[in-house]
Amino acid sequence: MDWEKTESTDDNGNIHMEYTITVKVKNSAGLDDEELGELTDAIINQVQSTFQGENEDGTFSYTTNLIFDFEGEVEEGDFYFDFVDQVDDNGTPTNYVGKVDEIGDFSSNRIQVKVNRPSLEEMAKVSAHEIGHTGGLTHPAYPVYDVDENGVNIGNERENVMNQGYFGTKVTYDQLSYIRHVMNNGYNATPYNRTLKSNLTPNNIKEPTIR
C-alpha cells in the first residue's frame, strides 16, 4: 500500500501524471461504519481536489486518486491512516490534530488524524496536509512565505494545504512536481531547489498543531 504514478501522453504530446495512493485503515477511535464512511469519503474528495494541477501552458498535468483499503488488519510496515482520539509523537500524547511518522516515506508510514474535530471538512484538510508530508512536502519556510522548507514554490502560503496554521486546500504545480522528484530520487536523495534553505529560520512562530 503506497504511492504509485502512471504517466501518459496524448496525441498532442501533452503529458499527464496520475498519482494513486492506496492506504489501509486503523480505526483506533472506534468510529462506527457510517462515521468512518463519511470521513473517508470526505478525505478522498479533498485529496483529489487538492493534489491536481498543470503547468502554465497545459502541457504537463497532474491528478491524484486516493483509495482506502479496508481489508484485513494493519500490519507492521503498512502505509495507513490511523483515526485517533489523541495524536501521539513516538508514544507521547500531544495536542496535534495530525501527524505522519516519516516525511517523504511513500510505502511504509502511519498517518494519524484526530477525529474529534468540529467538522468533516477540517479533518479532511488535515488529512490532505498529512498526505502531502508522505509525498515529501514540508511547511512554509518562515519568514520567507512563498517557499517551503525545501525551497519549493508554494504560492500563496495561506491558501496552501501545507501551511499548518490556515487549513488551506491548494498545492502548486511545483509541489506536485516535487512529489514526482521524491518518488524518482528518494526524499533528500538529490537536492531539488535548496539554495534558500540554509538562510531560513523560524521567526516567532506559534507552536503548530499539524505536523
N, C-alpha and C positions, 0 to 999 in steps of 0.2 A: 504494500500500500504506500503510494508515494506520488510525487510529481512525474508526469511524463509530458513530452512535447512532440507534436506532429507538424511538419512543415509541408505546405503545398504551394504550387504556383499556378495561377490561372492563365488563360490564353493570351492575356496582355502582358504577362511577365510579372504581375503583382504577386508578392509573397505573403502568405498567411501562416501565422504560427498559432497553433491551438495548444494551450496547456490543459491537461487533465489531471486533477488532484483527487486521489482516492484515499479516504480516511476511514478508519474504524472508529467505533464509538464506545466510550465508557461512561456510564450514567451514574457517577458517584453521588449525585444529588438526589437520585431516586425520582426523577420526573416520571409522570405516567405517560402512557403511549401517546395520548393526544398532545400533551405539553411537549414531548420530545419531537413529535412530528412537526408541530408548528415552529419550534425553534430551528430545527434542521432545515426546513423549507425556507425560513427567513434568511438563514446563513447562506444557503445555496444562491438565493436571489441576489443577496448583497455581494457575494464574491464574484458572481458572473457579471454584475453591473459594474463593479469596481475595477476588476482586472481585465480591461479591454481598452483598445485604442489603436491609433495608427499614426504614422509619421505625417509630415505636413503635406506631402503630395499624394498620400494614399497608396504608395507602392509597397508598404510593409505594414501589416496589421496583426493584432493580437486579440484572441478571445480566450476565455477560461471556463472550464467546466469543473464543478465540484460534485463528487459522488460520495455519499455516505454508505459505508458497508456495515450493515447491522448483523451480519452472520458471524457467529462464534464469539468467543471471549477474546479480549485484548491480551496479547502476549508480549513478553519482553522483546524489544526490537521493532515493535509495530509503530506505524505512523498513525496517530489517533487524536481525536478530541476527547477531553475529559471534562464533562459538565459537573461543576463542583459548587458546594456552598461556600467554600473558602479556598482561595488560591494559596498554594504553598511554594516556597522557594527553597529547594533542597530539604524539604521536610519541615521548614519553619513557616508557621502561619503568617500571612501578610494581609494587607488591605488592598492588594491589587485586584483589578477586575479581569485581568487576563495575563497570560504568560506562556512563552514557549521554553522548552528546556535548552534548545540549541538554535541560535540564529544560523540560517543557511544550511540546515540539515533537511534534505528532501525526502529521506527514506526511512528514518527512524527517529521519531520525535513525538513529544507529548505537548498538546495544545490545551492548556487549562482555560476555561471560561467560567466566570462566576455567574450563576443563573438567577440569583435574587436581585435583578436589576429592574429599573422602572418599566422597561418596555422591551419587546422583541427586537425593535429597531436598534436599540442601544446594544443589546447583546450581539446582534448580527454585525454591527460596525466593529465591536471589539474583536469578534471572530475574524473578520476580514483583516484587521490590523495584525493579528497574530499569524494568520496565513501568510501575510507579507513577510513577516520575520522568517518563516520557514524557507521562503524564497531568497533570503539574504538581504531584504530591505531593512533599513535602520531608521531611527528617529531623525528629525531635523537637527542639523548641527548648529545649535545656538552658539553665538549670536548671529551667525550667518544663516538667514532664514530660507534661502531658496535652494539649498543643497542639503543632503543628508550626511550622516557621519562617514559615509564612503565617498563623498564628493559628487554624488549623483543628483542631477537636477530634479527638484520636487515641485517646481512651480509655486503656486500659492500655498504656503505651508498650512494655513488654517483650513483649507479645503482638502488637504492631503490625508489619506487614511492612516499614514504612518506618524502623523502628529499625535502624540499621546495625550494632548490636552483638549482637543477640539472636536473629536469624533467626526473628522472629515470622511469623505466617501470616494475620493479620486486617487488615481496614480497617474504619473506621467508616462509618456512613451519611453523616456529614458529609463524609468524604473522597470517597465516591462522588459526592456532590452537588457537591463542589468540582471534580471532573473535568468534570462537565457544565458548570459555570460557566466553566471554562477553554475548553472546546470552543465555547461560545457567545460568549465575550468575548476570547479570547486570553490567554496567560499574562501576568500583571501588567498587563493592559489595564484592568481595573476592580478596585478594592480589594474584597476579599471579607470579611475579618474581621481586619484587620491592626493593630488598636489596641494589641495587646501587643507587636508585633514590635520596635519601637524600644527596648523595655526588656529585650530578651532577649539575653544574651551567653553564649558558651561558658564553662564552668566546669570546668577541669581535665579536659578530655576527651582520652582516648587517641586517637591517630590512627586513624580508621576505615579499613577495607579495602573497604567498599562505598561507592560514590559515586552 
